[in-house]
Amino acid sequence: MLRVIRYFALGGLLLTLGASCVSKKKYLAIQASNETLHGKLDECNRSLSSCMGDKSVMEARIAELQNKNEHLVDQVA
C-alpha cells in the first residue's frame, strides 16, 4: 500500500514538473503583458482618485446650492 502511494506521489510530481514548463519566449511575452497591464491599472487608479476628488467637490457644491435654494424658497413663502 505504501508503495502505491509513493508511485502516485512520484507520478504527480513528475506530471506537475513536466506540465508546468513554459518556453522563455512565451514567458517574456506574458511578463511584458503583465507589466503593461500593471501600468494601465496604475493609470486607472490615478484617474479614479481624481474622479473621486471631483465628485466630492461636486457633492459639496450641490449641498451648497440646495441650501441656497431652500433659503430662497423660504424668502418667497
Residue frames as qw, qx, qy, qz and C-alpha x, y, z in Angstrom:
[[0.000, 0.886, 0.464, 0.000, 0.00, 0.00, 0.00],
 [0.307, -0.798, 0.112, 0.506, 2.81, 2.38, 0.87],
 [0.440, -0.109, 0.603, 0.656, 4.49, 1.55, -2.42],
 [0.227, 0.646, 0.642, 0.346, 1.34, 2.55, -4.36],
 [0.146, -0.943, -0.218, 0.206, 1.14, 5.87, -2.54],
 [0.416, -0.565, 0.358, 0.616, 4.79, 6.57, -3.34],
 [0.389, 0.200, 0.673, 0.597, 4.21, 5.82, -7.03],
 [0.084, 0.834, 0.517, 0.172, 1.19, 8.16, -7.14],
 [0.286, -0.880, -0.006, 0.379, 3.15, 10.88, -5.36],
 [0.437, -0.341, 0.517, 0.652, 6.12, 10.49, -7.70],
 [0.314, 0.449, 0.694, 0.467, 3.84, 10.39, -10.74],
 [0.031, -0.923, -0.382, 0.038, 2.02, 13.52, -9.59],
 [0.360, -0.746, 0.194, 0.525, 5.31, 15.32, -9.02],
 [0.414, -0.081, 0.634, 0.648, 6.63, 14.38, -12.46],
 [0.211, 0.667, 0.647, 0.304, 3.37, 15.38, -14.10],
 [0.148, -0.938, -0.205, 0.238, 3.42, 18.74, -12.34],
 [0.377, -0.603, 0.373, 0.596, 7.02, 19.44, -13.28],
 [0.387, 0.110, 0.717, 0.569, 6.56, 18.29, -16.85],
 [0.145, 0.731, 0.624, 0.236, 3.34, 20.18, -17.47],
 [0.189, -0.909, -0.196, 0.315, 4.44, 23.47, -15.97],
 [0.504, -0.219, 0.349, 0.759, 7.26, 24.18, -18.40],
 [0.357, 0.884, 0.249, -0.169, 6.74, 27.34, -20.44],
 [0.695, 0.367, 0.108, 0.609, 9.04, 28.48, -23.20],
 [0.367, -0.371, -0.140, 0.842, 11.14, 31.54, -22.46],
 [0.015, 0.199, 0.421, 0.885, 9.54, 33.38, -25.40],
 [0.390, -0.601, -0.606, -0.346, 6.04, 32.80, -24.01],
 [0.530, -0.557, -0.429, 0.474, 7.17, 33.72, -20.51],
 [0.278, -0.178, 0.048, 0.943, 8.71, 37.02, -21.68],
 [0.155, -0.368, -0.510, -0.762, 5.56, 37.84, -23.68],
 [0.493, -0.644, -0.581, -0.069, 3.37, 37.17, -20.67],
 [0.496, -0.447, -0.273, 0.693, 5.69, 39.19, -18.44],
 [0.129, 0.051, 0.226, 0.964, 5.59, 42.16, -20.86],
 [0.327, -0.512, -0.578, -0.545, 1.81, 41.91, -20.99],
 [0.550, -0.590, -0.525, 0.273, 1.69, 41.81, -17.20],
 [0.367, -0.277, -0.104, 0.882, 3.84, 44.96, -16.95],
 [0.073, -0.256, -0.408, -0.873, 1.61, 46.73, -19.47],
 [0.458, -0.588, -0.610, -0.269, -1.48, 45.76, -17.51],
 [0.515, -0.511, -0.404, 0.557, 0.08, 46.99, -14.27],
 [0.203, -0.051, 0.112, 0.971, 0.83, 50.31, -15.95],
 [0.272, -0.402, -0.515, -0.707, -2.75, 50.61, -17.14],
 [0.539, -0.581, -0.604, 0.087, -4.03, 49.67, -13.69],
 [0.408, -0.355, -0.242, 0.805, -1.90, 52.40, -12.09],
 [0.005, -0.123, -0.299, -0.946, -3.20, 54.90, -14.63],
 [0.421, -0.504, -0.616, -0.436, -6.80, 53.85, -13.92],
 [0.532, -0.535, -0.526, 0.393, -6.25, 54.14, -10.17],
 [0.247, -0.194, -0.058, 0.948, -4.88, 57.68, -10.59],
 [0.202, -0.265, -0.463, -0.821, -7.83, 58.58, -12.78],
 [0.501, -0.542, -0.667, -0.101, -10.23, 57.08, -10.24],
 [0.435, -0.431, -0.394, 0.685, -8.66, 59.11, -7.44],
 [0.056, -0.023, 0.166, 0.984, -9.04, 62.27, -9.50],
 [0.361, -0.385, -0.599, -0.602, -12.68, 61.46, -10.24],
 [0.509, -0.533, -0.636, 0.227, -13.37, 60.76, -6.57],
 [0.287, -0.304, -0.200, 0.886, -11.93, 64.17, -5.68],
 [0.144, -0.125, -0.375, -0.907, -14.05, 65.86, -8.37],
 [0.445, -0.468, -0.717, -0.262, -17.10, 64.00, -7.07],
 [0.424, -0.487, -0.529, 0.551, -16.50, 65.28, -3.55],
 [0.095, -0.167, 0.040, 0.981, -16.22, 68.85, -4.83],
 [0.294, -0.240, -0.562, -0.735, -19.43, 68.48, -6.85],
 [0.466, -0.508, -0.724, 0.031, -21.32, 66.96, -3.92],
 [0.299, -0.419, -0.356, 0.780, -20.27, 69.89, -1.72],
 [0.068, 0.037, -0.273, -0.959, -21.41, 72.31, -4.43],
 [0.382, -0.383, -0.713, -0.446, -24.78, 70.53, -4.70],
 [0.422, -0.529, -0.635, 0.373, -25.27, 70.74, -0.94],
 [0.172, -0.301, -0.104, 0.932, -24.45, 74.46, -1.04],
 [0.207, -0.097, -0.466, -0.855, -26.88, 75.10, -3.91],
 [0.421, -0.469, -0.759, -0.164, -29.63, 73.09, -2.21],
 [0.343, -0.485, -0.485, 0.642, -29.13, 75.15, 0.93],
 [0.006, -0.182, 0.128, 0.975, -29.34, 78.39, -1.07],
 [0.300, -0.262, -0.682, -0.614, -32.44, 77.09, -2.84],
 [0.394, -0.534, -0.727, 0.175, -34.14, 76.34, 0.49],
 [0.211, -0.430, -0.261, 0.838, -33.37, 79.87, 1.72],
 [0.118, 0.029, -0.390, -0.913, -34.79, 81.37, -1.46],
 [0.369, -0.405, -0.765, -0.339, -37.95, 79.27, -1.16],
 [0.356, -0.531, -0.598, 0.484, -38.31, 80.42, 2.47],
 [0.098, -0.287, -0.016, 0.953, -37.94, 84.06, 1.40],
 [0.243, -0.139, -0.568, -0.774, -40.65, 83.70, -1.26],
 [0.415, -0.437, -0.792, -0.095, -43.07, 81.91, 1.03]]
